Amino acid sequence: MAPEELAAPGGEVEGTIELASMPRLAPLLERPEGAAHLRLYGGVDEAGRRYLAGAVRAELPLRCQRCLQPFAYRVEAEFHLVLVASEQEGEALPEELEPFVSTGAVAPTEIAEEELLLALPLVARHPDDECGTPPNSAAAARAELSPFAALKGRIGTGATEH
């Protein structure tokens, strides 16, 4: 879709995009199932810069790295991107503006995928109150094998052997 189409009055795109169709996001998911809802519109700001703005919503199926169980990670991200023709042009923008390098047509799927990737947590985990952390049997086994395990019962009993 040409950015000019979105910048025109009433230029707006809204729809659903399958998560499996996103080549960079799909391999990071527990299962590439489900869809993202995207709303995208464009315009020209007071400085004459073309921009794309909107929101993406999705429930991403991730695997909790604490309990190793799957869970749905809810993403509701809003964005405002200034269209630039090159990295150099993007670096010249004020720091509070987010550049989006585009030399032609803009694919709404690419924007949705980029925003979902940016919203992914560094480490996928359930909220603390929802996570069923598995028991740490390896730590219990190590404690029993410790050379000090035999002394555990003798400490504080007053037994002294020389």
N, C-alpha and C positions, 0 to 999 in steps of 0.2 A: 504494500500500500504506500503510495507516495505521501510524504509528509505534508505536502500542500493540501491534499484532500482532507487530512485531519485538521489542518489549521483553518480551513474554511468554516464559516458559521454553520453550526449544526454537524460538523465533522466529528463523529463519534463512532467507536466500534465497541460492541459488547458481545461476549460470547463465552463458550466453554471450550477448553483445550484439554485433550487427553494427556495425562502425565506420561504415558508410554511414548508419546510423540516428541518428547523432549530428550534429545540424545545425551546431553550432559547431566541432566537431573536423574533420569530413569535408573542408571546403574547405582545411584546412591540410596535408592529407596529399598525398603524391605520387599515390596512387590510394586511393580510399576502399574498399579491400578488406581482408578479414580480420575478426577478431572480438576482443573483449576478454572475459576471464573475470572475473566478479565474484563475490565472496563477501561477504555483508552480514548482520550481525546487530545486534540492539539490546539495550538494557538500561537500567537506572536505576542511577546511581552513588550513592555514600554520602551525597551532598548532595541527593539526590532529583531530580537532573537526568536527563532522558531523553537517551540518546546512540545514535548509530549508529557501528558500527566494522566493519572488514573489510579487504579487499585487492582490488586490481584488477591484472590482468596482461594485457599485450598486446605485440605487435610492430607498431609503427607504421611504415608505409612513408613515409619522408621523402626529400628530395633534399638531398644534401650541398652546402653552400654553398661548399666549397673546390674540389671536383673536378666538381661538378654531376651526379654519378651518383646513382641511387637507392640507398638502403640501409635496412635494418630497424633501427629504434631500439627496443630492449627496455625495457619499463616494468614494474616490479614495485613497486607502491606500496601501503603500508598506511596506513590513516587511522582517526581517532577523532574524530567530530564530535558536538558537543553541540547538540541541537535547541533553538532559541529561536524565539519568536513574532515578534520584530522586531529591527531593527538596533540599537536602543537596548539591548535585553536582551542582545544579543551583545557590545556594548561594555562592559557591566557584568561580564562574565565575567573570571576571572583570565586573565592574558596567555598562559599556557601552554595554554589550552583554545581549540580552534577551533570557532567557532559555525557553525551551518547554519540559516538562516532557513527555517522551515516553518510554515505555518498550517493544514496539512491533510495530505493524502496525500503520501507521498514516493515519487517515481519512481526506482527503482534505476538506470535509464538515465541520469538527470540526475546522480546521484552519481558514476557511473562516468565520464561525460564530463567532469565538473568535475575529478576527480582526474587524468585523462589530460591535460587541458589544463595543469594545474599542473605535471605532470611533463615537459612538452615543453622541450627545450633552448632557450635564447635564440637560439642560432645552430646550426642542424642541421649536424653534421659527422661524418664517419667518425672512428673512433679514428685517431691519427696513423700507426700502422703499417699501416693498411688503406686509406688514401686514395691514389688514383692522381692526384696533382695534375697538371693539364695543363701543358705547357710554356708559358712566358710569352713568346709570340712578339711581343706588342706592345712589351714592354720591349726586346727585341733590335732591333726596327725603330727604336725611338726612339734607341738608342745609335748606330746607323749614321747617323742623320740629324743627330746632334749636331754643332755647329760645331767641337768639339774632337776629333772622330773623326779628322780629317786629321792632327792633331798627335800622335796616339797613337803612331804608328810612329816619330816623330822624337825623342821624349823618351828621353833616356839614350843616344843614339847619338853624341853629341858634335858633331852638325852644328849650326853656327851660321850663320845667314844674317842680314844686315843690310840 
